[in-house]
């Protein structure tokens, strides 16, 4: 099998073309890998922020639920106090102590 100079040049050209294609593919692969790594890091940071916000939301919801329960308890106690016999007596006392209209003017504005 004799190789001519044309055949040897063809092999060199093919080898050069293959090397060029491999180098271009390798370069594109490296660039793509770097882009993917950058995107992954950015998305990881965003996901971390989202997770922190979700935890904060859960904590705040729990706090709101506790405060709602405490408010309901305070409202219930207030309602019981307002309807108690002691409060009725206190209100009657306040009504008696309240100056009547016109009577404060007769006493010179003093109670």
Buried (B, 14 or more C-beta within 10 A) or exposed (E): EEEEEEEEEEEEEEEEEEEEEEEEEEEEEEEEEEEEEEEEEEEEEEEEEEEEEEEEEEEEEEEEEEEEEEEEEEEEEEEEEEEEEEEEEEEEEEEEEEEEEEEEEEEEEEE
